[in-house]
Amino acid sequence: MLIRPTMIASSCLVLLVLTSAERFLGGQAMGDETRRDAAQPADPSEPAMLPKFVSLFNGRDLSGWVDVNTSPETWQVKDGLLVCSGLPIGVMRSERQYENFLLHIEWRHMKPGGNSGVFVWSEGQVPAGKRLPKGMEVQMLELEWVNLHRKANGEPQHIGYISGELFGAGGLTATPDHPRGSRSMSVELRCKGAGEWNVYDVVCVDGTVKLSINGKFVNSIRNSSVRKGYLCLESEGSEIHFRNIQILELPPGITTPEQQAAIVGSESR
């Protein structure tokens, strides 16, 4: 059974909001008035408002998204799905930045060996001579990728590639909880193959990312050098479909200017 946002909101809120100091900051005191005040109602006699999921894709058009370095033909809306052709290689980004949040996204590759991903805490631009931005990548590889891109000696690539890896790209650094070099690989292979829908629930709080694949948390990475930035969807050579992209924003943390991606355009922090 695929997880829906409404099914996981309560447990994630308990984990992230009520115990975030212990779970994500190793027991540090919050010490931030903005975070404590964020959930306080305007009227003290009223209960605090709970965060709610907001859709980032309306199923009709690309409202809320900005093409960075692909083309008008790369991203299309067909039958309520967000369809990426895979060419050219590049990204489109969210209109605004996000810091602490829970991202729900469903995806399926349409060909064996397809490559894509979603970037969190990403830069909103791509440096000259590059095709992908600086950010934390949440990998989306089709299962046959390891066989179609074999090593020089003919052996398949490491199985970690198709496990839903988490890693810093373009200069972002982080500490993998399940290391494969600088990457963090999932402790269990849960992604489905071409033509089948996968569900990612990505928890991003205070420099830590935890990834649930098809209903189970199996990967995490921490100490991200960037903790606020854009979301980017990746086009990387093969057709991929997205649907049900939703975000639940959580209270901000203690983030320095150096840990925030540069603002693109006129957006205010």
N, C-alpha and C positions, 0 to 999 in steps of 0.2 A: 504493500500500500504506500502511495506517495504521500509524503508529508506536505501539508498545506500550512500557510502562515498562521492561521488561527489555531492550529493544533499545537504549535510549538511556542506561541507567544508567552503563555504563563510561565512555563519552566525556564525559558530563557530570561525573562524579566527577573525571576527570583535569583538566577545565577549571576546576572550581570549588574542589576541595580542594587539588590539588597546585600550581596556579598562580593561586590567587585573589588573591594580593597584586598580581601584575602585571596580571591581566585586569580586576579590579574596583576596585582601590584605587590604580591608577596607579603601582604599584611601591612603595607604603608597606610597611614591615616590619609583620608582624602584631602583634608586641609584646603578645600577650595569652595569659597562661598557660592560661586556660580553654580557648581554642581549641586550643592545642597538646596539652593533656591530654585533650581530649574523645575522641580516637581511640586513646588508649593503653589496652592491655588491663590488667586487674587483675593478671595474671601477666605480667611482662616477657618471659618466655620464649615467650609465645604471640603469634601475629600479631594485629594490631588487627582489631576487628570492623568490617566494612563497613556503612554505612547501608543500610537496606532500605526498599522501598516499603511503605506502610501504606494500606489502603483506608479512605476517608472516607465511603463509602456501601456498605452491605451488601446492597442489592438487595431488602431485606425491609421495612425501616422507616426512620424518621428518626433513629435512634440517632446521637449525636455532633453533632447540629444543634439549634439553638435559634431559634425564631421570634422576630423582633425587632419587626416592626410590620406583619405581613400577617394571615393568618387560618388556621385549621385546614384550610380548603378549598383554600388556595393551593398547598400542597405535598402531593402524593400519590405513593405507590409503586404502579406498575401494570406488571405483566409484567416485573419486575426493573429498571424504569426509574424515575428520579426525574422526576416530571411536575409542572411549574409552570404554573398556569393563567394567570399574568400579572396577576391582580387579587387584592387591591388592589396598587398600586405599593408596593414596600418590599423588605425583605431578610430572609433567615434567615442566621444566623452559625454558625461552628464553636464547639464548646464551649470550646476553648482557643486560645491565641495561638500564632503561628509567626513565626520570625525569618528564618533562611536555609533555603531549601528548593527543591525541584523539584516543581511541581504538574502532574499529568497530569489532563486533564478532556476529556470528549467531549460534544458538544452538537449539537442540531438544532432549528431553528425549524420550527413546523408551519404557519405562515401567512406570506405575503409581507409584508415590511416589519416583521417582528418585532424587538423590542428587548430586550436583556438584557445580562448581563455577570457577571464574577466580580471581587470586590474582594479585594485582598491588602493586608496591613498596615493593616487597617481598624479603626475604632472599633467597639465592640460595641453601641453604642446610637445612635439617631438623634435629633438635637436637636429640640426642640419647634418645630413649624411646618415641618419638613423631612420628606422621605420617604426619602432615601437618606443613608448615613453618610459621614463623612470617611474617605478611603482611596484607594488606587491602583486605578483601574478598568482592567480588561482587557475591552475592549468586544466584545460579541457582537451584531452587527446583521445581519439578513437583507438580501440584496442589493438588494431592491426598495425598501428604506427611502429611498434617495436620490431615487427617482421619486415615491414616495407622500407625501413631505414636501418639496415643492418650495419654492423661494424665492418671494418676492413677485412677481418678474418672470416666473415660470413655468419658470425653469431648474431642472434637478435640483440637489440639494445636492452639495457637494464629494465626490468619490469616496473621499476619505480616511476618511469616516465608516464605510464598510463594509470597511475594510482590516484591521480588528483593531487599533484605536488603543489607545494607552496614555496615561493622563492622571491627574493628581491631581484628586480630587473633594472638595468640602466644605472646602477650605482646605489640603489637602496640596499641597506644591509639589515640583517636580522639573524636571530639564533634559532636554528631548526630544532624542534623537539624530537624528531625522528630522522636524524641526519642521513643524507646521501650527498656528501660534500656540503655545499652551502645550502642545498635544498632540503626541504622536509617532505618525505614520502609518507603516504598513508600506511597504517599498520594492517590494513585489510583492503583487498581489491574489490571495489563495489560498483565501478562504472560499467554501464551497459554499452553494447556495440552499436554499429551504424543502424539508423532508423528507429532506435529505441530512445525514449525520453529518460533523461537523468535529472535528478533534483539535487541542487546544492543549497545548503543553508550555511551562510558564511557569517560568523560572529566576529566583529572587529571592535576591540575595546582597548584603549591605552597601549597601543603598540603590539597587542596580541591578536592573532587571527586563529580561529578554530573552525574547522570545516566538517560539516556533516554531508555524507554522500548517500543518497537514497535511503535516508532514515536513520543513519548512525554516524556519530562523531568518530572520525578515524585519523584526523591529522591536525597539527597545530604548529605555529611558529610564533616567536615572541621577540621583544626588544627591537621592533622595527624603528629604523632611523627616521621614518616619516610616518606621521600619525593622523594627518588630515590632508585630504586631497580629493581628486575627482574619481569617479568610476569610469572605466573605459572598457568597451567591448572590442574584442580583437578579431580582425580579419586576417587569416593566415593560410591562404592557398586552397581552401576547400569549403564547400557549402555547409553551413551550419544554421540551425533554426533555434530561436529563443521564444519563450513565452512566460507569462506569469512572473514578471520581474517586479518585485516589491521590496520596499525598504521600511524598516522600523528604526527611527532615530532614537538614540539614547542620550542621556545627559553628557555634556562635554567633560573632558578630563583636564589634567594639568599638562598642557602642550605648549612648548616653547615655539617662538617664531621659526627657529631652525628646523623644527619637526613638522612644518606646514608647507605644502606645495605652494608655489607662487600662483597668485590669482591671475586668471586670464580674462582680459576685458574689464568690465566695470563692476563685476560681482563684488559685493561687500562681504567681509568675514562675519 
